[in-house]
């Protein structure tokens, strides 16, 4: 048990939040127990109009979101986030997080949509 976090790409034009993951979704990236990144994604989800528990619900990522995420990662500004079975972010994830941003930007440049989804 624990926090499993994914980024997917899709060819479907999905809304910002509150959509069923499309059948053509392809896993773009995976994280395990990185709660500070999850906390950042939850804030993004709420800022885009999402409500309720942030578990098993997607949030679409745009270029501007990736820019803000990159700034937060590089500035060590991901919010400290805790939760049952979430584990703990320790800063060693930075390189992997930046690698995800590179892959997500490539997917967007190729015309795909990118979204984050988690399960805990």
Secondary structure, 3 states (H helix, E strand, C coil): CCCEEEEEEECCCCCCECCCCCCCCEEEEEEECCHHHHHHHHHHHHHCCCCCCCCCCCEEECHHHHHHHHHHHHCCCCCCCCCCCCCCCCCCCHHHHHHHHHHHHHHHHCCCEEEEEEEC
